[in-house]
Amino acid sequence: MRLYFNSLISASSTALLTGGLTAGLFPAAAAAQAVDAEGEAPSEITLTGVVRDFTERTDPDGHPDFERRPDAGFGQYCKNIAQQLGPDDKPVYEGNGRKLRRQYTDSSGKPICWALYDNSLGDNYGLWGPYDDGGIESSASFDMWFNDVLGTNLSKTLDLTLERAADGSYVFDSQDVEWCAEVGGFFPIENQLFGNPEVVGNAPNRNFHFTFELHTEFTYEADGAQVFTFRGDDDVWVFVNGQLVIDLGGVHGAIEQSVDLNRLDLEDGETYQLSFFFAERHRTQSNFRIQTNLELETAKLPTVTAAYD
């Protein structure tokens, strides 16, 4: 699927997993209280990231990882990406990953990243399947996902606005946002950059193949019950302070994971970076939802190949 972000995540799927954000994940009493100069929480947060458009592997200059079915079939693949960001603040492809048939969960049943599993906290172990690269051809092909490559991708900035909910958290949901509803999903670069690909079968006429990169920062509050949750597809990786905290790699339907920042080795009152990386690689649907009580701010903006108003 192709995708263009205002700044956070996307999701493409043949079938959405049931469920959604776990009830009570963001209780109002525990929500982080982002305040403006007048002492009131802002009604919205706007973040700016970069979306990169690709053409699929069957095109003459197409990218080999887009519209590629993993050898072990569609699904969630983890451990293909290193647990630490590279020196350029980009994810690093390692390969030798595995299909995850059942996600790891915390003691209340909320899906969490395998890298944060802690038996002492009552976490539940996941169920692993075969080894597979998740439809990524090589380190060289993956390096193109989040870097501008002449002749391979085109890029532009995207603003993503998270609205403040009644519980104090901030939400972007492609099922509720007006511009997404107009095109039937999360399709931020309709008829832009490389344009919409040729219609195949019963797939909608949408721009399905793209990546999104977002770098933000926040202040950690040890007593703030701070949580970041994403639900969508395809590949999504989230890093806090350079550490992998969400791993939704692979070509799959909408999947959810959350990270409780109190699980991380962070210092109260310090500022940290949250980096988000997404890829839409398969034409079916595109769904995208972020919910967090972090007061996120755009940290830095990569260069882009195209300038738009």
N, C-alpha and C positions, 0 to 999 in steps of 0.2 A: 504494500500500500504506500502511496506517497503522502507526505505530510509537511505542513508548514506551521510552525509554532510561534505564538507570541512569547512563550518562554517555558513551557514545562512538558507535558508528556502526551503521547498518543496511544491509540489502541486500535488494532485491526483484528478481526476474528471471524471465524466461521461460526462459532458458537460461543456465547458468553458463559462464563462460569456463573452458577447461581450464587446468590448472596450479595455482598456489597460491603460497605464499611460497617464494621461491627458496632452494634448499638452500644452507647456508653463509652466509645473510644475517646471522645472529646467532651467530657462532662463540663458544663458551663463553669462550675466552681473551680476547675483545674485548668481552664483554658488560659493560655498565655495572654496577658493584657498588653497588647501593642497600643501605645498612646502617642498622641500628637502633642504639639506644644501646649494645647489647652487642656491636656489631661484626658482626652477622649480617644477611644480606640478608633482608628480609621475604618471607614466603611468598605474599603477595598485596598488591595495591594497590586500594583502593576510591575511586572518583571519583564526584562528584555533579554531574549536569547537569539540564537542563530539557527535557521533551518537551511538544510542543504538538500537540493533536489537531484535525483539520479534517474537514469533510465534503466529499464530491466535488462537482465542478462541476454535476452534474445535479440536485443537491438544491436546494430553494428558496433556501437561504442558503449554498449550497456555494461553495467557493473555486475560481476559474477555472483554477488550475494543477494541480489534483489530478484524476487520470484524464484528463489531456489528452495526446494523442499529438502530438509535435512534427511540424511540417509536412514535414520531411525524413525522418520515420520514427523509430522507436525507435533509441537509440544514445547514444554519448558525445558531449557538446557542451561545448566549452571556450571560454574568453575572453568569456563573458557576464558574469562577475564580475570586478570590479576586482582588481588585484594587491595592493592595500593595503586593510586594514580601514578602515572609516569611523571618525570620531571617537567613536562610541558603541560601538566594538569589535564591530560587526556587518558582514557582507559587504555590498558595494555592487553593485547591479545596473547594468550598463552596456549590455548587449545587443550586437548586432552580432557575436555569437560564430559559431563554425563547428563542424560535425560533424567529429569526429576518427575517421578510418577505421582508422588504425594508430597506436598510441601511440609516443611518444618512449621510447628506452631508453638505459641507460648502456652502457659498454663490455662489460659482462658479460651484457647482455640484459635486465636488470631494468627494468620500466616506471617512468618518472619523469615529473614534470610538465613540460609544454612550457616553462614559465617558467624552469626550471632548466637548460635545454639549454645545453651547453658543448662546442663542437666540439674544444677543446683537450684535453678529458678523454676523448675517444674516443666521445662520445655519438652516438647514431643518430637521425636526423631522423624525425619521424612523417609520416603521410599525411593531408592535410586534404581534407574534402569540402565540401558547400555551406554557405553562411552560413545560420544558423538560431538562433532564440532558445532552443532546447532545451525548448520547451513552457512557457515563462514568458511570461505575457501582457504584463506591463509592470513598470516600477519600482515602481508603487504596489502591485501584487499581490505582488511579491517582498518588499516591506517587511513584509508580514504574516507571512511565514514564521517569523521569529525575534523577533517582538514580540507581546505579548498584545494582542489586538484583540477588544473586546467584541462578541459575536454572531457572530464568525468562527472563533475558536479557544478552546480550553480548555487549561490547562497544569498540570503537576505535576512534582515533582522525581523523579529516578530515580538509583539507585545502581548503578554498574557495577563489578564486581569482576574485576580482571585477575589471573590465577594465574601464579605464577613457574614457568617451564619449566626443564628440565635445563640449557639453555644460558645461563641467567641472564636471559632476556628475560621479559616479562610479556604474557600472552595472554588475550583474550576471544574466544571462538569460538562462534557460535550453534549450530554443529553438535555441540558438546560440552557446553555448559552445560545443566544439568538442566531449568531452567524453560523454556528454549527448546525442548528435545526434547519436552516435554509438549504443546506446541501446534504442533509441526511447523515451527518457524522462529523468527525474531526478531520476536515480537509482544508487546511489553512493556505494552501497555494494552488487553489483552483485556477487553471488556465494561466499560470504564472511560471516563470523560469523556463524549464523545458516544456511546460504545458502538460495537459492530460494525456496519458498513454492511450494507445488504441484499445477500444473496448474488446474484451474477450469474454465469450460466453454470456452469462447472465450478470456479470459484474457491472456495477454502476459506472458511468462515465465520470471518473474522479481522478485526481492527481494522487496516486497511491504510493509512490516510492520516494522516501525522504528520511532524513535524520534531523534530530533537534538537539542542540547543546545549550545548556543554561548553567551559569555560575552565579550563585547567590551567597550572602553571608547573613549571620544572625548572632544574637547574644544568647549564650547558654544560661538557663536558670535552673539550678539544681532542684528547686521546689516547684518548678513550673509545669511538671507533667507534660513536657514537650514531645510531640509525636508528629511524624511525617508519614503519610499514607498515599500510595499510588495504586490505581486500578486501571488496567488497559493492556494494550499490546502494540507492536510485537515486542522487540527487545527493549528493556529498560534497565539501566544501572544507575544507582544513586550512591554518592560518596559523601561522607561527612568527615571533615578534617583529613581528607585523602584516603579514608578507609571505606571499603565496600560495605554498604548497609542494606541495600536492596538489589537482588539479582533475579531479574525476570527475562533472562536471555532466551532466544529461540523464536520460532515463528508459531504463534499460538493464538488462542482466543483470549479474551480479557481475563487477566489474573491480578490478584491483589497481594500486596505485602505492606507491612508497617514497620517502622523503627521507633522504639522508645529511646529517646536520647539519654536517659539515665543508665542505659546499658553500656554506654560508651565512656571511655576514660577522658571526660571533659572537665574543665575547671570552671566553677561557678563564676559568672560575670565576664568571662572571656568571649571574644568574638571568633567565630569559626566559619569555614566555607562549606556550603552544601552545593555539590555539583551534580547536575542531572544530565543523563544521556539517553536518547531514545532513537529507535529506528522503526519505521513502518516499511515492511518488505513484501507484503502479500496482499493482493487485491481481493477483498471480500467486504469487510466493514472497517470502520475506524472509530474507536471509542476511547475516551481519555478522561480521567478523573484524578484530581489531586485534592487532598484535604490535609491541612496542617494548622497548628496553633503557633507556629514559629513566625516571628515578625521578619520575614525575608526581605532583603534588599538586593538589587542587582550588584554583583561584585565587579565583574569585568565583561567586556564585550569583544569577542573575537572579530577579526576583520571579515568583510563580506565581499563577494564579487559583484553584487548589484546594489545600487542605491535607490531607495524608493522613499516617497513621502510617507 
